[in-house]
Amino acid sequence: MSSTEYEVVWPRSPRTITINPVAKRLDTLRGKTIAQLWDYIFRGDEIFPILEEELGKRFPDTKFINYNVFGSTHGDKEREVVSGIPARLKQYGADAVISGMGC
């Protein structure tokens, strides 16, 4: 019986970027303002009202900034919309973001 040798290679390429730590999670949503971001592709118009209703039951003093304030995060104006998100979040006093995207 003969033995066969195979060269083994690692399937990943070397890392080219440094992973940054994620933002600290909020302790609670009480009294917070939550921004909604959507790419206008898959059912956000149905999902966001449900999230608002259900989160509002648990945290009645939570405010929401509708996705319409920001515009679509996908499409021909995507670059413009996305680059403006930080300023808009600050302008509206957002504490957190729910970002919805198509499947």
VENHU-V754336 format. One record per residue. N is the residue number from 1. RES is the residue in one small letter. D_LAST is the distance of its C-alpha to the last C-alpha in whole Angstrom. Layout:
N;RES;D_LAST
N;RES;D_LAST
This chain:
1;m;51
2;s;50
3;s;47
4;t;44
5;e;43
6;y;39
7;e;38
8;v;35
9;v;33
10;w;30
11;p;27
12;r;26
13;s;27
14;p;29
15;r;28
16;t;28
17;i;27
18;t;28
19;i;25
20;n;26
21;p;26
22;v;24
23;a;25
24;k;27
25;r;25
26;l;27
27;d;29
28;t;28
29;l;27
30;r;30
31;g;31
32;k;28
33;t;26
34;i;22
35;a;20
36;q;17
37;l;15
38;w;12
39;d;11
40;y;11
41;i;8
42;f;7
43;r;10
44;g;11
45;d;14
46;e;14
47;i;13
48;f;15
49;p;19
50;i;18
51;l;18
52;e;21
53;e;23
54;e;22
55;l;23
56;g;26
57;k;27
58;r;28
59;f;28
60;p;30
61;d;31
62;t;28
63;k;27
64;f;23
65;i;23
66;n;20
67;y;18
68;n;20
69;v;22
70;f;20
71;g;19
72;s;15
73;t;14
74;h;13
75;g;15
76;d;19
77;k;20
78;e;17
79;r;20
80;e;22
81;v;20
82;v;19
83;s;23
84;g;24
85;i;22
86;p;25
87;a;27
88;r;26
89;l;25
90;k;28
91;q;30
92;y;28
93;g;29
94;a;26
95;d;26
96;a;22
97;v;19
98;i;16
99;s;13
100;g;10
101;m;7
102;g;4
103;c;0
